[in-house]
């Protein structure tokens, strides 16, 4: 098969490309970064360097592909991020139609069923709705839980202040996903026909902040580590002091509010809360331990 992937060589995209090449497929990798060109080629893939907002470029990259993998950047530009992601989704849809692609797999997120109250996830909600309007194309939307690897961002705060938490409660249930489980699921979907428009959840484990703190704390030799429920403003100021654009800081704060209000995880649990990933939190704790002591 000829398969085109987006997402450059990120946490999900790189292992996905490796799996597809190992399975014998011809893979074209879209990246905005010219300096990724040699790395992509070294994997045995074909680099396509350009912007996902460029219709002509995308159409060319999609033409001839038997299947296409789509993902949206978590933010696009310092402002109007949700609108920008939605606009990029429209370009995706037009390129898919023009190029005659029949099989599409899109990475989405828990909370994408909701049209508000989910921060940056509202962007992929809009893209889901745009793709839903395409007729005669087999489209599978894979909604991921929160990435395990996002907890790596907490390492500096744990090391400096022995603090771990967010602006939701320690007993709120979280759907969590390991990138390798996600890349395996995407690779599998890209190699099958699909069935019109489908939504599937790819979740590796379900836990709470309290349990995550206890497990990671034990792994790094800090059994006293507990979950801290941060005030919204404290969380926001921490992100701003780290150089995050104000609009993105607001959106991420809203995402935590959406978890606390049971908006983000609602549909996953309402649909049965099925956990199909293989890599559990206990296994990730060993990865976290390695990163922690390397930092």
Secondary structure, 3 states (H helix, E strand, C coil): CEEEECCCCCCCHHHHHHHHHHCCCEEEEEECCHHHHHHHHHCCCEEEECCCCCHHHHHHHHCCCCEEEECCCCCCCCCCHHHHHHHHHHHHHHHHHHHCCCEEEEEEECCCCCCCCCCCHHHHHHHHHHHHCCCCCEEEEEEECEEHHHHHHHHHHHHHHCCEEECCCCCCEEEEECHHHHHHHHHHHHCCCCCCEEEEEECCEEEEHHHHHHHHHHHCCCCCCCEEECCHHHHHHHHHHCCCCHHHHHHHHHHHHHHHCCCCCHHHHHCCCCCCCCCCHHHHHHHHHHHHHHC
